[in-house]
Amino acid sequence: MPYNANIPQAGNKLRNSQLDLLNNFQAIDAGFSFNHVDLNLADAGKHKLLTMPRQTLPQPAVNNLGTDLLMYVAEDVSAGGTGLSELYLKRDTDLATTGTPFTAKVTTAGGASGWTYLPSGLLVVWGRTATVAIPGIGSVLNIPFTFNGKAFAGPDTFSVVISVRRVSNNNITFAYITGLNQFGGTVTFNTTGGSGEAMATYYAIGLGA
């Protein structure tokens, strides 16, 4: 039976309310036991797990003190996001943000490229460029890359490092990034060896859009 908050009334007699009260206690026990250790067991009151229904974004502030930390489940609808239910963290003072979906991640098979969030709100993106052919000694190669469908908040809100990997029969003297912005850039590097193939890997961290 569902819980009835309107019993007992002032004029109700116990003999007439006994069944209603019993139903209420059963409803309370059923609600408490959901995701919890049973009331009659030694660990009563402890969570076995936590089930959180999906909420809408953005979540409002819950007080005017700015001291709360909110945690809730909502769909990741950000650009390049997962489109799935994710666990969000949000400071009560962050009135203009929807929080950080810190369980969100997208990776390729084997994890060679992808993105994820840290609980602090920082976006981490990693990946590798396409493998390109090296025509010969003294070649200058330009390999464009993007941040796997995600974007940082702006061109000066993140840091990125690159590593050029020799795939076959070639030496690389130096490499650098040109045209870098919040969406990606181009890896440019010089070669000193013969023909072959090469690629670059990258790792970026900063404020997500």
Secondary structure, 3 states (H helix, E strand, C coil): CCCCCCCCCCCCCHHHHHHHHHHHHHHHHHHHHCCECCCCCCCCCCECCCCCCEECCCCCCCCCCCCCEEEEEEECCCCCCCCCEEEEEEECCCCCCCCEECCCEEECHHHCCEEEECCCCEEEEEEECCCEEECCCCCEEEEEEECCCCCECCCCCEEEEEEEEEEECCCEEEEEEEEEECCEEEEEEEECCCCEEEEEEEEEEEEEC
